[in-house]
Amino acid sequence: MIWAIPVVTALLGIWLGWHTLSERGPLIHITFENAEGLVAGQSHVKHKDVDMGVVQQVKLSQDLQQVTVTVRMNAEADPLLTNNTKFWVVKPRFFAGAVTGLETLVSGSYIEMLPSAQPGKPQYDFAGLETPPVLQSDVPGRTFLLHAPRLGSISLGSPVFYRDLDVGEVLGWDIGDMAKSVTVHAFVRAPYDRYVHDDSRFWNASGATLLLGAQGVQLQLESWRALALGGIAFETPDGGNASPVSGNQHEFPLYPDKQAADAASYQRRIPCVAYFTGSVSGLAAESPVMLHGIRIGAVQSVALRYDKQRDEVVVPVHFELEPGRIAGLDVAADGDLDAQMRELVQRGLRVRIESANLITGQKQLAIELATDAPAASPQKQGDDYVIPSLPGGSSGDIATAAGALMSKLQSMPFDQIGKNLNELLAGANGLVNDSGLRQTVASLQATLAETQKLVGRLNTASEPLVQKLPDMANELDTAVKHLNTLAASMDRGYGANSDLHNQANRLLAQLNDTARSFRMFADLLQRHPEALIRGR
């Protein structure tokens, strides 16, 4: 029985050894730029917080440029080790607009493993990622390739917006052919990926846009995250939903802004050119071409050119018209378009430069039918239709009106006006400072003082008379009454048609007038006794 104890111990040791060897996975090697936070025997390899292995050794590579990390994996991790598997170190970092790895402040750094959902070849030597991938492989959705001439402010992890909703991320980019373009890999999560059609439009929604318009100053931005990291937005124009849903890796052009994306929906474009001899300051590529204040095209290029025939330098401005912006307009095709453009030029189709923004000094082209425009012969240079130009701006252009006002102000003879004003002021100065005028003013002041004294004395002298005037008026009124009684008696005595009667009537009328005049005179003197001197 005493030999049973070592036999059981040996069998138990054999079983534990076999169990350990059976659960031990393969030994793999991962290279990193540095081994920050990794400790042999302590750091682990995890996938979705499940322990998949332990770091056995950390050492420098033979070229001393990298760090090789040896990891003993678990047996269940062996099927996941393929050429598509990715490894990176999880530590606190700010990446793709978010702070990650804060839990490692307590637990320490570890290696995250991301197996691929697609099958691959077994592999045990890996190159670790210095930055974690933006998207996990198990997120459903589709990736689209966006071609742009420049990357701009788009960065890894920049959001993708659809109707102001965050529906995806930028996975990365690569340089296009001949390094002339950049291909951006944009991932759109399900179920939003089914809103991407072949006719959809993608544009750069990075930063903020400041608009100065009829509604005042407007600040537009997709989100604060897009302001910091850049962003991409997309939408499908009206009628584009009839196109098929785009598949994975479908290619789209990436437009610089929404305005350019909207303009891309107009497929028909008419190339034109206009020649200007004056200043085109403020006019540049992408400047709008307006008709009745509505955009119908854009400027393509502005350059200088020497015209040998006229022996002067002119500015050819190449622009494109988008007739699809005019509803109900029937535009001819091919050769018929030449005849249609020739007819429009003969009817007065002209282009002029006008101010688009008084604050920034930006200019734009304005298309109009000028009935009083000078005659011009229609021309065509290659594929471009030559549109005659008009000087200045339109009648409704504030900058042009201000310029015309300044021209009129400059034509005014301010020097002559100033000279005349100086002469007038000199004459007025001499007249005011003349000694004779000062003496006249002094004499007039003395006369006015004497007149005031005289009026005061007259007021004092006429006061008793003015006091008696009401009594005199009353006595005259009594006398008139007696005379009226006498006249009535005489009328009864001598008849209505006698001479005495008529004379008496006239006398009474005169007496009445006299009494009224005395009453008015008395009232006037009582109110204005100075009227005896000055008159009424």
KOLVO-772518 format. One line per 2 residues: number of its first residue (from 0); their letters; for each residue x, y, z of C-alpha. Coordinates in nm, 4 decimals. Layout:
# KOLVO-772518
NUM = A = X,Y,Z  ... $
//
This chain:
# KOLVO-772518
0 = MI = 0.0000,0.0000,0.0000  0.2896,0.2341,0.0609 $
2 = WA = 0.3791,0.2226,-0.3114  0.0312,0.3444,-0.4038 $
4 = IP = 0.1132,0.7015,-0.3029  0.4086,0.7540,-0.5473 $
6 = VV = 0.2245,0.5699,-0.8232  -0.0823,0.7971,-0.7871 $
8 = TA = 0.1452,1.0998,-0.7697  0.3255,0.9977,-1.0878 $
10 = LL = -0.0005,0.9313,-1.2683  -0.1342,1.2693,-1.1559 $
12 = GI = 0.1828,1.4448,-1.2758  0.1608,1.2683,-1.6131 $
14 = WL = -0.2003,1.3714,-1.6484  -0.1288,1.7330,-1.5590 $
16 = GW = 0.1601,1.7449,-1.8030  -0.0498,1.5949,-2.0793 $
18 = HT = -0.3356,1.8365,-2.0036  -0.0991,2.1333,-2.0086 $
20 = LS = 0.0610,2.0256,-2.3368  -0.2775,1.9518,-2.4948 $
22 = ER = -0.4115,2.3022,-2.4118  -0.0937,2.4848,-2.5101 $
24 = GP = -0.1185,2.6486,-2.8481  0.1490,2.7462,-3.0962 $
26 = LI = 0.4293,2.9913,-3.0349  0.3951,3.3064,-3.2493 $
28 = HI = 0.6141,3.6104,-3.3103  0.4799,3.9671,-3.3450 $
30 = TF = 0.6956,4.2667,-3.4386  0.6224,4.6202,-3.3150 $
32 = EN = 0.7984,4.9537,-3.3377  0.8465,4.9497,-2.9587 $
34 = AE = 0.7445,4.7393,-2.6607  0.5827,5.0159,-2.4547 $
36 = GL = 0.3800,4.8626,-2.1695  0.4538,4.4953,-2.2565 $
38 = VA = 0.6102,4.2737,-1.9860  0.7147,3.9117,-2.0390 $
40 = GQ = 0.5109,3.6699,-1.8300  0.2505,3.9345,-1.7414 $
42 = SH = 0.1092,4.0854,-2.0575  -0.1656,3.8839,-2.2280 $
44 = VK = -0.3180,3.8533,-2.5733  -0.6961,3.9015,-2.5737 $
46 = HK = -0.9876,3.8961,-2.8094  -1.3146,4.0460,-2.6828 $
48 = DV = -1.1663,4.0308,-2.3285  -1.1038,3.6525,-2.3609 $
50 = DM = -0.7475,3.5441,-2.2750  -0.5882,3.3948,-2.5876 $
52 = GV = -0.2211,3.3771,-2.4824  0.0654,3.5118,-2.2713 $
54 = VQ = 0.3746,3.7082,-2.3729  0.6806,3.4841,-2.3212 $
56 = QV = 0.9621,3.7053,-2.4380  1.0264,4.0634,-2.5536 $
58 = KL = 1.3512,4.1315,-2.7403  1.5012,4.3458,-3.0129 $
60 = SQ = 1.5088,4.2249,-3.3691  1.8372,4.1435,-3.5371 $
62 = DL = 1.8461,4.4784,-3.7221  1.7728,4.6639,-3.3938 $
64 = QQ = 1.4924,4.8559,-3.5687  1.1947,4.6740,-3.4175 $
66 = VT = 1.0853,4.4698,-3.1180  0.9938,4.1022,-3.1499 $
68 = VT = 0.7345,3.9762,-2.9031  0.7086,3.5995,-2.8541 $
70 = VR = 0.3630,3.4860,-2.7429  0.2474,3.1420,-2.6345 $
72 = MN = -0.1105,3.1133,-2.7647  -0.3880,2.8902,-2.6295 $
74 = AE = -0.5013,2.5884,-2.8262  -0.8382,2.7440,-2.9141 $
76 = AD = -0.6567,3.0373,-3.0776  -0.4742,2.8146,-3.3277 $
78 = PL = -0.7548,2.8152,-3.5923  -0.7726,3.1961,-3.5746 $
80 = LT = -0.4051,3.2502,-3.6634  -0.4185,3.3264,-4.0374 $
82 = NN = -0.2560,3.5760,-4.2681  -0.5593,3.8078,-4.2163 $
84 = TK = -0.5290,3.8219,-3.8368  -0.4257,4.1596,-3.6890 $
86 = FW = -0.2504,4.2437,-3.3607  -0.1978,4.5783,-3.1857 $
88 = VV = -0.1105,4.7024,-2.8380  -0.3989,4.8376,-2.6313 $
90 = KP = -0.2965,5.1381,-2.4246  -0.4471,5.4795,-2.3411 $
92 = RF = -0.4619,5.6867,-2.6591  -0.6726,5.9407,-2.8426 $
94 = FA = -0.7653,5.7807,-3.1738  -1.0370,5.8465,-3.4341 $
96 = GA = -1.1989,6.1112,-3.2179  -1.2320,5.8928,-2.9066 $
98 = VT = -1.0226,5.8101,-2.5998  -0.9571,5.4339,-2.5749 $
100 = GL = -0.7617,5.1998,-2.3521  -0.8262,5.3809,-2.0244 $
102 = ET = -0.8752,5.0471,-1.8461  -0.5073,4.9681,-1.9044 $
104 = LV = -0.4119,5.2386,-1.6545  -0.4924,4.9804,-1.3830 $
106 = SG = -0.4524,4.6432,-1.5536  -0.1550,4.7293,-1.7748 $
108 = SY = -0.1175,4.7168,-2.1524  -0.2100,4.4043,-2.3486 $
110 = IE = -0.2169,4.2855,-2.7100  -0.5534,4.2781,-2.8862 $
112 = ML = -0.6090,4.0139,-3.1525  -0.8579,4.0649,-3.4372 $
114 = PS = -0.9188,3.7471,-3.6412  -1.0620,3.7802,-3.9886 $
116 = AQ = -1.4064,3.6554,-4.0764  -1.2712,3.5400,-4.4124 $
118 = PG = -1.0629,3.2230,-4.4348  -0.6885,3.2511,-4.4836 $
120 = KP = -0.3618,3.0610,-4.4713  -0.2147,2.9606,-4.1332 $
122 = QY = 0.0558,3.2008,-4.0174  0.2660,3.2398,-3.7014 $
124 = DF = 0.4788,3.5470,-3.7801  0.2951,3.8796,-3.7766 $
126 = AG = 0.3653,4.2498,-3.8143  0.1727,4.4302,-3.5428 $
128 = LE = -0.0293,4.7480,-3.6082  0.0919,5.0692,-3.4491 $
130 = TP = -0.2639,5.2094,-3.4441  -0.5794,5.0039,-3.3920 $
132 = PV = -0.8097,4.9495,-3.6913  -1.1038,5.1871,-3.7125 $
134 = LQ = -1.3572,4.9130,-3.7721  -1.3927,4.5627,-3.6388 $
136 = SD = -1.4306,4.2951,-3.9034  -1.7613,4.1671,-3.7674 $
138 = VP = -1.9516,4.4956,-3.8205  -2.1975,4.4531,-4.1115 $
140 = GR = -2.1845,4.7053,-4.3912  -2.0044,4.7933,-4.7131 $
142 = TF = -1.6894,4.9817,-4.8074  -1.6898,5.2337,-5.0932 $
144 = LL = -1.3937,5.3843,-5.2776  -1.4012,5.7620,-5.3108 $
146 = HA = -1.1629,5.9319,-5.5547  -1.0528,6.2900,-5.4841 $
148 = PR = -0.7697,6.5115,-5.6130  -0.6610,6.5859,-5.2546 $
150 = LG = -0.7316,6.4458,-4.9103  -0.7998,6.7777,-4.7367 $
152 = SI = -0.8806,6.7540,-4.3667  -1.0141,6.3969,-4.3824 $
154 = SL = -0.8370,6.1725,-4.1320  -0.8520,5.8140,-4.0120 $
156 = GS = -1.1844,5.7582,-3.8377  -1.3543,6.0633,-3.9897 $
158 = PV = -1.7325,6.0151,-3.9746  -1.9575,5.9523,-4.2740 $
160 = FY = -2.2926,6.1357,-4.2569  -2.6283,6.0665,-4.4169 $
162 = RD = -2.9019,6.3219,-4.3450  -2.6899,6.4487,-4.0516 $
164 = LD = -2.6681,6.0965,-3.9024  -2.3310,5.9334,-3.8311 $
166 = VG = -2.3532,5.6143,-4.0416  -1.9905,5.5141,-4.0975 $
168 = EV = -1.6183,5.5895,-4.0760  -1.3193,5.6457,-4.2979 $
170 = LG = -1.1047,5.3308,-4.2850  -0.8042,5.4762,-4.4627 $
172 = WD = -0.6768,5.5859,-4.8016  -0.4193,5.5102,-5.0661 $
174 = IG = -0.2507,5.7104,-5.3417  -0.4060,5.6719,-5.6862 $
176 = DM = -0.2360,5.6211,-6.0200  0.0603,5.8502,-6.0869 $
178 = AK = -0.0005,6.0120,-5.7457  -0.2606,6.2419,-5.9047 $
180 = SV = -0.5507,6.1405,-5.6834  -0.6330,5.9899,-5.3454 $
182 = TV = -0.8664,5.6952,-5.2945  -1.0530,5.7141,-4.9641 $
184 = HA = -1.1994,5.3936,-4.8175  -1.5321,5.4891,-4.6600 $
186 = FV = -1.7300,5.2280,-4.4662  -2.1080,5.2639,-4.4290 $
188 = RA = -2.2731,5.0477,-4.1656  -2.5850,4.8436,-4.2250 $
190 = PY = -2.8698,4.9208,-4.2696  -2.7605,5.2613,-4.4019 $
192 = DR = -2.5512,5.1047,-4.6772  -2.8672,5.0250,-4.8724 $
194 = YV = -2.9253,5.3998,-4.9197  -2.6089,5.4241,-5.1297 $
196 = HD = -2.7049,5.4013,-5.4986  -2.4963,5.4271,-5.8108 $
198 = DS = -2.6248,5.7843,-5.8592  -2.5435,5.8934,-5.5041 $
200 = RF = -2.3111,6.1874,-5.4440  -2.0310,6.2009,-5.1835 $
202 = WN = -1.8715,6.5306,-5.0751  -1.6213,6.6574,-4.8208 $
204 = AS = -1.8139,6.7829,-4.5162  -1.5081,6.8817,-4.3116 $
206 = GA = -1.4851,7.2012,-4.1114  -1.7406,7.4804,-4.1116 $
208 = TL = -1.8917,7.6918,-4.3892  -1.9691,8.0609,-4.3434 $
210 = LL = -2.2343,8.1925,-4.5838  -2.3263,8.5553,-4.6437 $
212 = GA = -2.6620,8.5748,-4.8152  -3.0037,8.7344,-4.8151 $
214 = QG = -3.0783,8.5594,-4.4831  -2.7717,8.7146,-4.3206 $
216 = VQ = -2.4671,8.5332,-4.1889  -2.5081,8.1545,-4.1679 $
218 = LQ = -2.2641,7.9078,-4.0108  -2.2998,7.5504,-4.1345 $
220 = LE = -2.1197,7.2427,-3.9979  -2.2082,6.8746,-3.9864 $
222 = SW = -2.0928,6.8140,-3.6276  -1.8179,6.9067,-3.3829 $
224 = RA = -1.6547,6.5715,-3.4552  -1.6441,6.6554,-3.8267 $
226 = LA = -1.5003,6.9961,-3.7382  -1.2134,6.8297,-3.5506 $
228 = LG = -1.1540,6.5153,-3.7619  -1.3068,6.6068,-4.0966 $
230 = GI = -1.5981,6.4189,-4.2449  -1.7777,6.2914,-4.5545 $
232 = AF = -2.1478,6.3194,-4.6350  -2.3580,6.1632,-4.9076 $
234 = ET = -2.7101,6.1759,-5.0446  -2.9022,6.0515,-5.3445 $
236 = PD = -3.0567,6.3190,-5.5724  -3.4204,6.3097,-5.6775 $
238 = GG = -3.4732,6.0230,-5.9160  -3.1475,5.8560,-5.8120 $
240 = NA = -3.3258,5.5976,-5.5973  -3.4250,5.4217,-5.9192 $
242 = SP = -3.0606,5.3306,-5.9771  -2.9353,5.0015,-5.8292 $
244 = VS = -2.7970,4.9785,-5.4771  -2.4177,5.0046,-5.4919 $
246 = GN = -2.2143,4.6961,-5.4134  -1.9047,4.6621,-5.1999 $
248 = QH = -1.5940,4.8498,-5.3278  -1.8059,5.0578,-5.5679 $
250 = EF = -1.6217,5.3712,-5.6822  -1.7519,5.7293,-5.6503 $
252 = PL = -1.5975,6.0734,-5.7043  -1.5519,6.2749,-5.3857 $
254 = YP = -1.6598,6.6361,-5.4464  -1.5011,6.9239,-5.2511 $
256 = DK = -1.8359,7.0514,-5.1134  -2.2111,7.0032,-5.1370 $
258 = QA = -2.2495,7.2754,-5.3966  -2.0162,7.0883,-5.6319 $
260 = AD = -2.1993,6.7615,-5.5582  -2.5342,6.9210,-5.6449 $
262 = AA = -2.3908,7.0638,-5.9657  -2.2682,6.7164,-6.0662 $
264 = SY = -2.6283,6.6011,-6.1045  -2.6578,6.8223,-6.4147 $
266 = QR = -2.4988,6.6124,-6.6856  -2.5409,6.8541,-6.9766 $
268 = RI = -2.2825,7.1352,-6.9883  -2.2175,7.3963,-7.2542 $
270 = PC = -1.8564,7.5243,-7.2626  -1.8280,7.8996,-7.3218 $
272 = VA = -1.5619,8.1694,-7.3163  -1.5816,8.5478,-7.2735 $
274 = YF = -1.3026,8.8022,-7.3229  -1.2599,9.1026,-7.0913 $
276 = TG = -1.0207,9.3926,-7.1295  -1.0675,9.5457,-6.7847 $
278 = SV = -0.9904,9.4226,-6.4354  -1.1315,9.0849,-6.3291 $
280 = SG = -1.0121,9.1098,-5.9688  -1.2218,8.8848,-5.7445 $
282 = LA = -1.3160,8.6447,-6.0257  -1.1648,8.2951,-5.9936 $
284 = AE = -1.2303,7.9332,-6.0769  -1.5562,7.7980,-5.9306 $
286 = SP = -1.7071,8.1483,-5.9247  -2.0792,8.1234,-6.0077 $
288 = VM = -2.2435,8.2192,-6.3345  -2.5822,8.3770,-6.2608 $
290 = LH = -2.9010,8.4349,-6.4575  -3.1594,8.6591,-6.2861 $
292 = GI = -2.9731,8.5997,-5.9586  -2.9842,8.2173,-5.9851 $
294 = RI = -2.6784,8.0010,-6.0502  -2.6717,7.8318,-6.3919 $
296 = GA = -2.3017,7.7482,-6.4204  -1.9498,7.8009,-6.2913 $
298 = VQ = -1.6235,7.9575,-6.4020  -1.3603,7.7025,-6.5052 $
300 = SV = -1.0489,7.9165,-6.5485  -0.9274,8.2767,-6.5620 $
302 = AL = -0.6043,8.3594,-6.7459  -0.4183,8.6308,-6.9389 $
304 = RY = -0.3671,8.6279,-7.3138  -0.1991,8.8642,-7.5592 $
306 = DK = -0.4213,8.9509,-7.8578  -0.1971,9.0301,-8.1561 $
308 = QR = -0.4803,9.1689,-8.3671  -0.5828,9.4300,-8.1104 $
310 = DE = -0.2314,9.4621,-7.9659  -0.3486,9.4354,-7.6065 $
312 = VV = -0.3686,9.1895,-7.3215  -0.7148,9.0376,-7.2708 $
314 = VP = -0.8560,8.8047,-7.0063  -1.0269,8.4932,-7.1455 $
316 = VH = -1.2706,8.3563,-6.8872  -1.3774,7.9985,-6.9584 $
318 = FE = -1.7050,7.8901,-6.7980  -1.9694,7.6220,-6.8341 $
320 = LE = -2.3453,7.6658,-6.8527  -2.5771,7.4013,-6.7097 $
322 = PG = -2.9030,7.4317,-6.9044  -3.0646,7.1634,-6.6887 $
324 = RI = -3.1053,7.4261,-6.4144  -3.3626,7.6081,-6.6316 $
326 = AG = -3.6898,7.4156,-6.6164  -3.8700,7.3701,-6.9468 $
328 = LD = -3.5724,7.4836,-7.1577  -3.5323,7.2773,-7.4739 $
330 = VA = -3.1617,7.2745,-7.5587  -3.0625,7.1468,-7.9011 $
332 = AD = -2.7875,6.8907,-7.9518  -2.4786,6.8759,-8.1714 $
334 = GD = -2.5035,7.0983,-8.4803  -2.8444,7.2384,-8.3857 $
336 = LD = -2.6878,7.3814,-8.0699  -2.4543,7.5944,-8.2829 $
338 = AQ = -2.7509,7.7515,-8.4585  -2.9329,7.8038,-8.1294 $
340 = MR = -2.6328,7.9736,-7.9662  -2.5797,8.1874,-8.2788 $
342 = EL = -2.9402,8.3055,-8.2586  -2.9085,8.3879,-7.8866 $
344 = VQ = -2.5940,8.5957,-7.9474  -2.7668,8.7853,-8.2266 $
346 = RG = -3.0626,8.8526,-7.9958  -2.8286,9.0089,-7.7372 $
348 = LR = -2.6900,8.7254,-7.5228  -2.4090,8.8893,-7.3263 $
350 = VR = -2.2001,8.8306,-7.0149  -2.0694,9.0833,-6.7667 $
352 = IE = -1.8776,9.0830,-6.4387  -2.0681,9.1887,-6.1295 $
354 = SA = -2.0054,9.1940,-5.7570  -2.1057,8.8833,-5.5619 $
356 = NL = -2.0078,9.0044,-5.2138  -1.9257,9.3606,-5.1136 $
358 = IT = -1.7394,9.2508,-4.7996  -1.5059,8.9929,-4.9563 $
360 = GQ = -1.4849,9.1568,-5.2986  -1.5794,8.8317,-5.4722 $
362 = KQ = -1.7027,8.8681,-5.8319  -1.9274,8.6540,-6.0502 $
364 = LA = -2.0468,8.6364,-6.4095  -2.3969,8.7471,-6.5045 $
366 = IE = -2.5702,8.6230,-6.8213  -2.8413,8.8439,-6.9697 $
368 = LA = -3.0221,8.9322,-7.2925  -2.9302,9.2960,-7.3530 $
370 = TD = -3.1709,9.4523,-7.6029  -2.9500,9.7594,-7.6501 $
372 = AP = -2.6216,9.5664,-7.6815  -2.4041,9.6438,-7.9835 $
374 = AA = -2.4179,9.3926,-8.2657  -2.1681,9.1047,-8.2485 $
376 = SP = -2.0897,8.8178,-8.4813  -2.1300,8.4693,-8.3283 $
378 = QK = -1.8023,8.2790,-8.2973  -1.6844,7.9413,-8.1774 $
380 = QG = -1.3314,7.8524,-8.0663  -1.2930,7.4768,-8.0643 $
382 = DD = -1.5719,7.3459,-7.8445  -1.6204,7.6813,-7.6669 $
384 = YV = -1.8913,7.9265,-7.7693  -1.7692,8.2871,-7.7571 $
386 = IP = -2.0141,8.5058,-7.5633  -1.9574,8.8830,-7.6088 $
388 = SL = -1.8888,9.0708,-7.2895  -2.0337,9.3951,-7.1573 $
390 = PG = -1.8405,9.6483,-6.9493  -1.9312,9.7214,-6.5885 $
392 = GS = -2.2097,9.5576,-6.3923  -2.5843,9.5314,-6.4235 $
394 = SG = -2.8204,9.8098,-6.3242  -2.9079,9.6298,-6.0029 $
396 = DI = -2.5459,9.5807,-5.9013  -2.4736,9.7884,-5.5918 $
398 = AT = -2.1001,9.7921,-5.6534  -2.1516,9.9169,-6.0098 $
400 = AA = -2.3888,10.1889,-5.8920  -2.1366,10.2902,-5.6280 $
402 = GA = -1.8660,10.2958,-5.8949  -2.0788,10.5144,-6.1214 $
404 = LM = -2.1461,10.7492,-5.8293  -1.7744,10.7698,-5.7552 $
406 = SK = -1.7067,10.8460,-6.1230  -1.9560,11.1313,-6.1125 $
408 = LQ = -1.8023,11.2593,-5.7920  -1.4589,11.2492,-5.9489 $
410 = SM = -1.5817,11.4468,-6.2510  -1.7095,11.7302,-6.0311 $
412 = PF = -1.4807,12.0443,-6.0300  -1.4072,12.0407,-5.6590 $
414 = DQ = -1.1029,12.2665,-5.7102  -1.3122,12.5372,-5.8771 $
416 = IG = -1.5854,12.5008,-5.6173  -1.3296,12.5359,-5.3416 $
418 = KN = -1.1802,12.8444,-5.5074  -1.5228,13.0081,-5.5401 $
420 = LN = -1.6001,12.9281,-5.1771  -1.2722,13.0840,-5.0704 $
422 = EL = -1.3520,13.4015,-5.2673  -1.7050,13.4123,-5.1245 $
424 = LA = -1.5785,13.3688,-4.7702  -1.3121,13.6353,-4.8284 $
426 = GA = -1.5763,13.8821,-4.9522  -1.8050,13.8019,-4.6609 $
428 = NG = -1.5154,13.8460,-4.4229  -1.4327,14.1874,-4.5715 $
430 = LV = -1.7965,14.2977,-4.5541  -1.8376,14.1875,-4.1942 $
432 = ND = -1.5166,14.3543,-4.0835  -1.5910,14.6857,-4.2725 $
434 = SG = -1.5754,14.9899,-4.0408  -1.8714,15.1633,-4.2146 $
436 = LR = -2.0912,14.8586,-4.1534  -1.9929,14.8567,-3.7876 $
438 = QT = -2.0814,15.2275,-3.7590  -2.4168,15.1693,-3.9302 $
440 = VA = -2.4985,14.8874,-3.6907  -2.4045,15.1063,-3.3947 $
442 = SL = -2.6270,15.3919,-3.5231  -2.9136,15.1493,-3.5782 $
444 = QA = -2.8786,15.0250,-3.2227  -2.8917,15.3852,-3.0897 $
446 = TL = -3.2008,15.4608,-3.3031  -3.3768,15.1521,-3.1731 $
448 = AE = -3.2984,15.2602,-2.8156  -3.4466,15.6072,-2.8733 $
450 = TQ = -3.7532,15.4549,-3.0402  -3.8122,15.2339,-2.7406 $
452 = KL = -3.7933,15.5361,-2.5108  -4.0463,15.7274,-2.7295 $
454 = VG = -4.2867,15.4374,-2.7276  -4.2614,15.4262,-2.3509 $
456 = RL = -4.3463,15.7944,-2.3195  -4.6412,15.7583,-2.5615 $
458 = NT = -4.7737,15.4684,-2.3599  -4.7600,15.6827,-2.0469 $
460 = AS = -4.9291,15.9835,-2.2157  -5.2035,15.7897,-2.3882 $
462 = EP = -5.3087,15.5961,-2.0842  -5.5695,15.8559,-1.9592 $
464 = LV = -5.7154,15.8849,-2.3075  -5.7384,15.5128,-2.3408 $
466 = QK = -5.9214,15.4958,-2.0082  -6.1825,15.7486,-2.1275 $
468 = LP = -6.2438,15.5796,-2.4605  -6.4894,15.3172,-2.3229 $
470 = DM = -6.7042,15.5928,-2.1688  -6.6989,15.7853,-2.4923 $
472 = AN = -6.8020,15.4740,-2.6797  -7.0938,15.4189,-2.4401 $
474 = EL = -7.2087,15.7801,-2.4818  -7.1900,15.7491,-2.8579 $
476 = DT = -7.3915,15.4321,-2.8406  -7.6578,15.6116,-2.6362 $
478 = AV = -7.6601,15.8948,-2.8874  -7.7086,15.6496,-3.1685 $
480 = KH = -8.0033,15.4997,-2.9907  -8.1627,15.8455,-2.9525 $
482 = LN = -8.0983,15.9149,-3.3146  -8.2611,15.5915,-3.4096 $
484 = TL = -8.5665,15.6886,-3.2084  -8.5692,16.0285,-3.3726 $
486 = AA = -8.5354,15.8707,-3.7162  -8.8243,15.6417,-3.6471 $
488 = SM = -9.0344,15.9401,-3.5388  -8.9397,16.1332,-3.8495 $
490 = DR = -9.0214,15.8327,-4.0656  -9.3609,15.8210,-3.9159 $
492 = GY = -9.3982,16.1941,-3.9589  -9.2576,16.2449,-4.3049 $
494 = GA = -9.3084,15.9115,-4.4812  -9.0764,15.6483,-4.6084 $
496 = NS = -8.9977,15.8026,-4.9487  -8.9166,16.1555,-4.8426 $
498 = DL = -8.5763,16.3138,-4.8847  -8.5528,16.3694,-4.5183 $
500 = HN = -8.6104,16.0014,-4.4598  -8.3432,15.8941,-4.7043 $
502 = QA = -8.0919,16.1441,-4.5704  -8.1693,16.0379,-4.2194 $
504 = NR = -8.1069,15.6750,-4.3156  -7.7737,15.7616,-4.4625 $
506 = LL = -7.6876,15.9643,-4.1587  -7.7784,15.6785,-3.9300 $
508 = AQ = -7.5649,15.4372,-4.1290  -7.2711,15.6725,-4.1122 $
510 = LN = -7.3210,15.7239,-3.7432  -7.3349,15.3482,-3.6911 $
512 = DT = -7.0099,15.3070,-3.8799  -6.8553,15.5870,-3.6804 $
514 = AR = -6.9609,15.4318,-3.3522  -6.8314,15.0912,-3.4575 $
516 = SF = -6.5035,15.2455,-3.5655  -6.4672,15.4265,-3.2365 $
518 = RM = -6.5413,15.1070,-3.0481  -6.2872,14.9145,-3.2489 $
520 = FA = -6.0400,15.1987,-3.2163  -6.0926,15.2058,-2.8427 $
522 = DL = -6.0429,14.8332,-2.8170  -5.7337,14.8514,-3.0354 $
524 = LQ = -5.5751,15.1275,-2.8326  -5.6539,14.9514,-2.5128 $
526 = RH = -5.4771,14.6395,-2.6336  -5.2062,14.8116,-2.8361 $
528 = PE = -5.1512,15.1728,-2.7270  -4.8297,15.1802,-2.9289 $
530 = AL = -5.0438,15.1729,-3.2444  -5.0712,15.5558,-3.2163 $
532 = IR = -4.7048,15.5684,-3.3201  -4.6448,15.2561,-3.5192 $
534 = GR = -4.9889,15.2223,-3.6756  -5.1766,14.9007,-3.7176 $
//
